[in-house]
Amino acid sequence: MTASPSWRPSTRGVIALFALGMVGVIALAIASVPTLREIPELSTLSYPTLVVLAAANSTLLLIVFVVLGAVTAPRIDLSSHVFAWAATGTSEWGERRDSLPLAAAVGGGLFAVVAVLDVAFAQFAGFPAGVTLTDTEALSELFASVPMRLFYGGITEEILLRWGVMAPLAYVLWWGRNRLGNATESPSATIMWIAIAVSAVAFGVGHLPALAATFELTIPLIVRTVLLNAIVGVALGWLFWRRSLETAMIAHAAFHVALVGVSTVLILVT
């Protein structure tokens, strides 16, 4: 497969995806401020300073992964409507609209699958209980997490893991196979599934640090976290491959919408 001229690496495309991803980085940084204030050395810093500190690492990662994806994804026809629009001034926005029902269905279906598997894991692995909260406190924490879930989870994580990890890995595997004499115009399905699986596992592993801040990590808890998130990551990677990065974003956001909706109902009725 050869990249079309309209898909050559574009500074404007990189800037557009970076700006989009920064929405999630800022949402995550704002959510992290209360935790940073508990650190004595940081407790006297101003709110804007704490936001900047919280956003620093994620911003650097975002820059690296946006660039990696911009160099590799177009060459193997992995698409982003935002990148294409910024790079060329045109984009198949109708295709994104047509993908909305599929993305919403996949996101909702993934939540149902993960919820069932999570219950099964909890029954057999004996996970530690979290801090007991009142209904008001639980709802407050849940609603406060919505911007982070929708913007960082739904947008930034997809740019990092699908655009910045899956696409470069698929490109490297395809390039390496071509160098060995097995030249093909596009990555095989095997190569794409390997890239999807690896990025999905990385997606699961990436959730462990946040989990470790609340619970003591045990083998069952690690397996549960990596496996359930990897299942989600595989489906989102497939959407990126077959549709677009934005379709994966919408599905990821739909997963969190379902999670917040069901969690709200459970808090209110239990």
Secondary structure as GFF3:
##gff-version 3
##sequence-region A 1 270
A	DSSP	three_ten_helix	5	7	.	.	.	ID=ss1
A	DSSP	alpha_helix	11	37	.	.	.	ID=ss2
A	DSSP	three_ten_helix	40	42	.	.	.	ID=ss3
A	DSSP	alpha_helix	47	72	.	.	.	ID=ss4
A	DSSP	three_ten_helix	73	76	.	.	.	ID=ss5
A	DSSP	alpha_helix	81	88	.	.	.	ID=ss6
A	DSSP	alpha_helix	93	125	.	.	.	ID=ss7
A	DSSP	alpha_helix	135	144	.	.	.	ID=ss8
A	DSSP	alpha_helix	146	147	.	.	.	ID=ss9
A	DSSP	pi_helix	148	156	.	.	.	ID=ss10
A	DSSP	alpha_helix	157	158	.	.	.	ID=ss11
A	DSSP	pi_helix	159	166	.	.	.	ID=ss12
A	DSSP	alpha_helix	167	179	.	.	.	ID=ss13
A	DSSP	alpha_helix	189	205	.	.	.	ID=ss14
A	DSSP	alpha_helix	208	212	.	.	.	ID=ss15
A	DSSP	alpha_helix	219	242	.	.	.	ID=ss16
A	DSSP	alpha_helix	245	269	.	.	.	ID=ss17
###
